[in-house]
Amino acid sequence: MREVAFIKQNKEKWLSFERAIFNNDFEDPDELASQYIHVVNDLAYAQTYYPKSKVIAYLNQLAAKAYQKIYKTKRQDTNRIIGFWKTEVPLICYQYRKFIYVAFIIFFAFTFIGAISAANEGEFVRSILGDEYVNMTLDNIEAGDPVAVYKSGSNWGSFIGITINNLKVGIIAFVLGVFGGIGTLWVMFKNCIMLGSFQYFFHEKGVLWESVRGIWIHGAMEIFAIVIECAAGLVMGASILFPATYSRYTSFKLGAKTGIKILISTFPFTFSAGFLEGFITRYSNIMPNWLSVGIILSTLALISYYYLIYPYKVQKQITQIPDPVLA
């Protein structure tokens, strides 16, 4: 069968199923499971005969949405919270993976701009971080402890204050996505410029390694989580700009709901980063290199696996098993 004929033959069925999923318009879970099997079969057919077709991406997304709905209507006791992080969020991250990739590309681009600006303009770092902070950091460098700022305050006080601030940044980055994603990009721009210029400042003073082994103990998860939160804001912004087959309002509601789930998924990582900053980073200058590097690499590996690798494993599982829940 030609691809055009395949799409024409099944288009109405797919659209009807998509609307039913969004409106929760199913009489019972068995009906949903039956429709899900049809979609998975169509997906397998498209992957076999039209491997380069855009319809594969559409059916992948439709199957993922259906699986999420089936998962919610399972006829057995389950822990909803565990299911949220174990299955629902990874499927969402797979479905919107391009937004995550774009967020990282923008993050690296903006950070690079910050570093280049600091390298070419002597007063740029002061204009971004302020004279007081720069002077304090210079004093710390002269004293042999470039990241001594993280030793200020008590452990618990630092942990609570830092965590609240990071949660605030992430929530604002997401909420400002309502302006078509422009607000989210602005938050990312400000933070990335600050990060890039700050790291170049340490490089210029010859203490880049000391700063890296200190800042990134908590920064690996903290910065990664902020990028994911910005991706959530971009998802909501795109839902307004590109409503596809939905009305703009309906698309916005769907995008906002999806973005909120992505945002909430970052909170455990944000809390963990706050704990590390409050209790561990302050000892970076006296701990051995292998320990600080080990913490950085392990935390980065954990959050990278969850958002970049694990979603593919969950998606692969549901496409290989036609009825993984109700069979």
C-alpha positions, 0 to 999 in steps of 0.5 A: 500500500502506498503511504498516501493511501495508508494515511488516508485510510487511517487518518480519521481513526487516528484523529478520533483516537487522539481526541478521545484520549485528550477528552478522556472519552472512553467507556472502559479501559478495555476499549482504550486498550483495544484502540491502543493495539491498533495504533501500535500495529499501524506504527509497526507497519509504518516503521516497516514500509515507510521508515522515513515518513513523518507519520512514524513520529506522529504515531509514536506520540499517539502511542505514548499518550495512549500508554500514559492513559492506560497506565492511569486506568490500570486495574491493580493497586499501584503507587501513583507517585512512583508511576509518575517518575518511573513511566509517565515523565519518561514518556513525556520526555521522549515525546518532547525530546526535541525541546530538551535538545533545543534547550541544551543547544541554547544553553551552550550557545548562551554560556559560550556568549557569556565566556566570549564577552568576558574574554573581550571586555574587561569590565563585563564580569563586574557588570554582570555579577556586581563589584561586591561579588567580584571583589569578594571572589578576588579576596577568596582567590588570594586567600587560596580558596576561590569558592569560599563563598559556599562556606558562608552561613550554616549547612541547613540555612544554606541548603534551605535558602539555595533550594528555595532560590533554585526552585524559584528560578525554575518555576519562573523560567517555566511560567514565563513560557506563556509568552510564546517561550520568549520569557523562558529564553530570557531567563536562560539567557541571563543565567547562562551569561552569568555562568559563562562569564563567571567560569571565564573569570576563574580561568582568567585568574588561573583557578578554573580547576579549583572552581570546577571541582567546587561549583560543579559538585552541586552545579551538575544537577542544578544547572541540568535541572534548570535546562529541563525546566526551561525546556518545559517552558518552551513546550508550553510556549510552543503549544500556544504558537503551534496548536496543530489540530487543537484549538489554541486554548485546548493546545495551551491547556495540554502544553501547560499540563505537560510542562508542569509535569516536566517541571515537577519531575526536576524538583528532587534533583533541585533538592539534591543539588541544594543539599550538596551545595549546603553540606558538601561543596563547602569542603571541596577545597580539602577533599581529594580530587577523585572524590569531588570528580566522582561526585560531579560525574555520578550526579551528572550521569544520574540526571543525564540518564533519567532525562536523555536515556531512560525515556528511550528505554521506556518508549522502546518497551511500550512499542515492543509490547502491544498491550503491556498493562491490560493483557 
